[in-house]
Amino acid sequence: MAGVSVHVKPEIISWILNTVQFEEITGSAMELLRKWQTGEKIPTFNQIEDMSKKTMIPFGYFFLEKPPVEKFPLVEYRTIGSTSALEPSRNLIDTIDLMTDVQEWMVDYVTTNGQEKLEYVGSAAGVTDILTIVKDIRKRLDINVSWCADRQSAKEAFRFIREKIENIHILVMMSGIVGNNSRRKLNVDEFRAFTLVNPFTPLIFINSCDSDTGKLFSIVHELTHVWIGENSLYNAKNNDYFIDHGTERFCNAVAAELLVPTELFEEKWKNSGSTTAEKIEKTAKIFRCSRLVVARKAFDCGKISKVVYDQTIKELTIKYKEWQERQKRNKDSGGDYYRNLASKIDRNFVTALARSIYEGRTQYTEAYRLTNTNRKTFERLLEAISD
């Protein structure tokens, strides 16, 4: 059977060609797909099985009569005006699927243990006053007005606010790849973060391929979505943080106020330099956030004109693209594998899994699947989480 030639409809091949991430499969695989499409070559079962693994397209899809109509509700929440591909990548789809499984497991766990609905989820639905939401978030997280400026770096600020968010029973997951497959890198141009809102266990996922300041902005942006009770697939480009679109613009404004409070900004801006560029640079360092956020705050507060703001955004966009190129060229040693693994997974989730296993309610195989680990790595993960 493996060597028997089989027919795959051209329209299915066309759909696959439009769906796969070109940078992740070899040129020979793409060439073979195109030959199947034209009929120059007929695939065998073995070849289709191999192609399924290379493209991440489910094996059964190759034998459909018509291209599948896959529905992913979260994709509907992509930022209006995005230039991202109309079809979500298999990497994004598989990441959302796994995070949905993680969330469903956790919801079942906490409800079985008697946890009630989290009252802050959706509590800001319909609220239009930014400061009202900001004050409530600060109170719930137990943070002060200058929490971000009080940290030593954007990375430290992210770790700080992530821990605070996890403390109020929101799952925070983070990765730059699909599962544990380092060849399947998540594209920050496709999405920076997403949120799955649930009254018992909201989940925020952060694309770790983003910059430190990008991740910091994304997590507070997504937190706002939890407060308003609406799912999010945050895929704004670097120069689109403040896109003129209702919900996203509102969440961005809340996030900016959480990072750079207006009452502190006015004082720091006045004493941060003589030129606009100096002021943006120094103020961004003070608040541990991106120059883009500071430039927008300056524009909203009437410190710079629209012309200056637009020019600043163009310059910052060029610098961000240069940073992305440097990241692609750099050979990262990876650091400590288990610490990196622990940083991807919400510590409360791992603790709950371990407790459920001990109580005999969850099988080890299920825990390995949900954490992309095995017997050895799961045990080391527990150790890393407890450090």
C-alpha positions in Angstrom: 0.0 0.0 0.0 2.8 2.4 0.9 4.3 2.4 -2.6 0.9 2.6 -4.4 0.3 5.8 -6.3 -2.8 7.8 -5.3 -4.6 10.7 -6.7 -4.7 14.1 -4.9 -7.0 16.7 -6.3 -5.2 19.8 -7.7 -7.5 22.1 -5.7 -6.3 20.4 -2.5 -2.7 20.9 -3.5 -3.4 24.6 -4.3 -5.0 25.0 -0.8 -1.9 23.4 0.8 0.4 25.7 -1.2 -1.5 28.7 0.1 -1.5 27.4 3.7 2.0 26.3 4.4 4.8 28.4 5.9 7.2 28.6 2.9 10.2 29.4 5.0 9.8 26.2 7.1 9.8 23.6 4.3 12.5 22.8 1.8 12.5 24.0 -1.8 12.4 20.4 -2.9 9.2 19.8 -1.0 7.6 22.8 -2.6 8.8 21.7 -6.0 7.3 18.3 -5.5 3.9 19.8 -4.4 3.8 21.8 -7.6 4.5 18.7 -9.7 1.7 16.9 -8.0 -0.5 20.0 -8.7 0.2 19.9 -12.4 0.1 16.1 -12.7 3.7 15.8 -13.7 4.1 13.4 -10.8 1.7 11.2 -8.9 2.3 10.8 -5.2 2.5 7.6 -3.2 1.1 7.0 0.3 4.6 7.1 1.7 5.3 10.5 0.0 2.0 11.9 1.2 2.8 10.8 4.7 6.2 12.4 4.5 4.7 15.6 3.0 2.1 15.7 5.8 4.9 15.8 8.4 6.8 18.5 6.5 3.9 20.8 5.9 2.1 20.1 9.2 -1.1 19.5 7.1 -3.2 16.6 8.6 -2.7 13.4 6.5 -6.4 12.9 5.8 -6.7 16.4 4.3 -4.8 15.2 1.2 -7.6 12.9 0.3 -10.5 15.3 0.6 -12.8 16.1 -2.4 -12.7 19.8 -1.6 -10.4 22.1 0.5 -11.4 22.0 4.1 -13.2 24.9 5.6 -11.5 25.3 8.9 -13.1 27.7 11.4 -10.9 29.3 14.1 -13.1 31.8 16.0 -10.0 33.4 17.6 -8.7 34.4 14.2 -11.7 36.7 13.8 -10.3 38.9 16.5 -7.3 39.8 14.4 -6.6 43.6 14.4 -8.5 45.4 11.7 -6.3 46.7 9.0 -3.7 43.9 9.5 -1.6 43.0 6.5 -1.2 39.4 7.8 -2.1 36.5 5.6 -5.8 35.9 5.3 -5.3 32.2 6.2 -3.7 31.5 9.6 -0.6 29.4 9.5 -0.5 25.9 10.8 1.9 27.1 13.5 -0.7 29.6 14.8 -3.5 27.0 14.5 -1.6 24.3 16.3 -0.6 26.7 19.1 -4.1 27.9 19.6 -5.3 24.2 19.7 -2.7 23.3 22.3 -3.5 26.4 24.5 -7.2 25.6 24.2 -6.5 22.1 25.6 -4.4 23.6 28.4 -7.2 26.0 29.3 -9.9 23.4 29.2 -7.9 21.1 31.5 -7.3 24.0 33.9 -11.0 25.0 33.9 -12.0 21.5 34.7 -9.4 21.3 37.5 -10.3 24.6 39.2 -14.1 24.1 39.0 -13.7 20.5 40.4 -11.9 22.1 43.3 -14.6 24.6 43.9 -13.3 27.8 42.4 -16.0 30.3 41.5 -16.0 32.6 38.5 -13.4 35.4 38.6 -15.3 38.6 39.1 -12.9 40.8 37.3 -13.3 38.9 34.0 -15.5 41.1 31.8 -16.0 43.6 34.6 -15.0 46.5 32.4 -17.3 45.6 29.5 -18.9 48.8 28.4 -16.6 51.0 30.5 -15.2 53.9 28.5 -13.1 55.6 31.1 -9.5 54.5 30.8 -8.4 55.5 34.3 -11.3 53.5 35.9 -10.0 50.3 34.4 -6.3 51.2 35.1 -7.1 51.8 38.7 -9.0 48.6 39.1 -6.2 46.6 37.4 -3.6 48.2 39.7 -5.7 47.3 42.7 -6.3 43.7 41.7 -2.7 43.1 40.8 -1.4 45.0 43.9 0.9 47.3 41.9 1.7 51.0 42.4 1.6 53.7 39.8 5.3 53.5 39.1 5.6 49.7 39.0 7.2 49.6 35.6 9.6 52.5 36.1 10.7 50.8 39.4 12.1 47.8 37.5 15.6 47.6 36.1 14.7 46.6 32.6 11.8 45.7 30.3 12.6 42.0 30.8 12.4 42.4 34.6 9.2 44.4 34.2 7.7 41.7 32.1 8.6 39.0 34.7 7.2 41.2 37.5 3.9 41.8 35.9 3.6 38.3 34.6 3.9 37.0 38.2 1.3 39.4 39.4 -1.1 38.3 36.6 -0.5 34.7 37.4 -1.3 35.4 41.1 -4.9 36.3 40.2 -5.5 33.0 38.4 -4.8 34.0 34.8 -2.7 31.5 32.9 0.3 33.1 31.2 2.0 30.9 28.6 4.8 31.9 26.3 6.8 30.4 23.5 8.5 31.2 20.2 8.0 27.8 18.7 5.2 25.3 18.3 5.4 22.8 21.1 9.0 21.7 21.4 9.7 21.8 17.6 12.5 24.4 17.2 12.0 24.3 13.4 8.4 25.6 13.7 9.1 29.2 14.8 6.2 31.5 15.5 6.1 34.5 13.3 5.8 37.8 15.3 4.5 39.4 12.1 1.5 37.1 12.2 0.8 37.5 15.9 2.4 39.0 19.0 0.0 37.5 21.5 -3.5 36.1 22.0 -6.1 35.8 24.8 -8.7 33.1 25.4 -11.2 34.6 27.8 -12.9 32.3 30.3 -14.7 33.3 33.6 -12.8 30.6 35.6 -9.3 30.6 33.9 -8.4 33.2 31.3 -5.3 32.4 29.2 -2.8 34.8 27.8 -0.2 33.5 25.3 2.8 35.6 24.5 5.0 35.1 21.3 8.5 35.1 22.8 10.0 35.9 19.4 9.0 39.6 20.1 11.3 42.1 21.7 11.4 42.6 25.5 9.5 45.8 25.2 7.1 44.2 22.7 6.3 41.4 25.1 5.8 43.8 27.9 3.3 45.9 25.9 1.5 42.8 24.7 0.9 41.3 28.1 -0.7 44.4 29.5 -2.7 44.8 26.3 -4.0 41.3 26.6 -4.7 41.8 30.3 -7.1 44.6 29.3 -8.9 42.1 27.0 -9.6 39.9 30.1 -11.0 42.9 31.9 -13.4 43.8 29.0 -14.2 40.1 28.5 -13.3 39.8 24.8 -10.9 37.3 23.1 -7.9 38.7 21.3 -5.5 37.8 18.6 -3.0 40.7 18.8 -1.2 41.0 15.5 -0.6 44.7 15.2 2.6 45.6 13.4 5.3 47.6 15.1 3.9 50.8 13.8 0.3 49.8 14.4 0.3 49.6 18.2 -2.2 52.4 18.2 -4.3 51.5 15.2 -7.5 53.5 14.9 -9.9 50.6 15.7 -12.4 50.7 18.6 -11.5 47.8 20.9 -7.8 47.6 20.0 -7.3 51.3 20.4 -9.0 51.3 23.8 -6.9 48.3 25.0 -3.7 50.0 23.7 -4.6 53.2 25.6 -5.2 51.3 28.8 -1.9 49.4 28.3 0.0 52.6 27.7 -1.4 54.2 30.8 -0.4 51.2 32.9 3.1 51.4 31.5 3.5 55.2 31.3 1.1 56.9 33.7 0.3 60.4 32.4 0.8 61.9 35.8 4.4 60.6 35.9 5.0 61.1 32.2 4.5 64.9 32.3 7.2 65.3 34.9 9.8 62.9 33.3 9.3 64.3 29.8 9.9 67.9 30.9 13.3 67.0 32.4 14.5 64.3 29.9 16.4 66.3 27.3 16.3 69.2 24.8 15.4 67.5 21.5 12.4 65.4 20.8 14.5 62.4 20.0 16.4 62.7 23.3 13.2 63.1 25.2 11.7 60.0 23.7 14.9 58.0 24.2 15.4 59.0 27.8 11.7 58.7 28.8 11.5 55.2 27.3 14.5 54.2 29.4 12.9 55.6 32.5 9.6 53.7 32.0 11.4 50.5 30.7 9.1 50.4 27.7 9.4 51.0 23.9 10.1 54.4 22.3 6.9 53.8 20.3 4.8 53.8 23.4 6.4 57.0 24.6 6.1 58.7 21.3 2.4 57.9 21.3 2.0 59.2 24.8 3.8 62.4 23.8 1.5 62.9 20.9 -1.6 62.2 23.0 -0.4 64.6 25.6 0.2 67.3 23.0 4.0 67.3 23.4 4.7 66.6 19.7 2.9 67.2 16.5 1.4 64.6 14.2 4.1 65.2 11.7 6.9 64.6 14.2 5.0 61.6 15.6 4.6 60.0 12.1 8.3 60.6 11.3 9.3 59.1 14.6 7.2 56.0 13.9 8.8 55.6 10.5 12.3 55.7 12.1 11.4 53.3 14.9 9.8 50.9 12.4 13.1 50.8 10.4 15.1 50.1 13.6 12.7 47.3 14.6 13.1 45.6 11.3 16.8 45.9 11.6 16.5 44.3 15.1 14.5 41.4 13.6 17.2 40.8 11.0 19.9 40.7 13.6 17.8 38.2 15.6 17.6 36.0 12.6 21.3 36.1 12.1 22.3 35.5 15.7 23.1 32.0 16.8 21.4 31.7 20.2 23.1 29.2 22.5 19.7 28.7 24.1 20.8 29.0 27.7 19.6 26.5 30.3 17.0 24.2 28.7 14.9 23.6 31.7 14.8 27.2 32.8 13.7 28.1 29.3 11.0 25.4 29.5 9.8 26.7 32.8 9.6 30.2 31.4 7.2 29.0 28.8 4.6 27.5 31.1 2.5 29.0 33.8 3.8 27.8 37.1 0.3 27.4 38.6 -0.7 25.2 35.7 2.4 22.9 36.2 1.7 22.8 40.0 -1.9 21.9 39.4 -0.9 19.1 36.9 1.5 17.6 39.5 -1.1 17.7 42.2 -3.7 16.1 39.9 -1.3 13.3 39.0 -0.5 12.7 42.7 -4.3 12.5 43.4 -4.7 10.0 40.5 -7.0 12.2 38.4 -4.6 12.9 35.6 -2.3 10.4 33.7 1.3 11.2 33.2 0.8 10.9 29.5 -1.7 13.7 29.5 0.6 15.9 31.5 3.4 15.2 29.0 1.2 16.1 26.1 0.0 19.4 27.7 3.5 20.5 28.6 5.4 19.1 25.5 7.6 17.0 27.9 8.4 13.4 28.7 9.1 11.5 31.9 12.5 13.0 32.4 11.8 16.5 31.2 8.6 16.8 33.2 10.4 16.0 36.4 13.1 18.5 35.7 10.3 21.0 34.8 8.8 20.6 38.3 12.2 21.3 39.8 12.8 24.4 37.6 9.3 25.7 38.5 10.0 25.4 42.2 13.5 27.1 42.1 
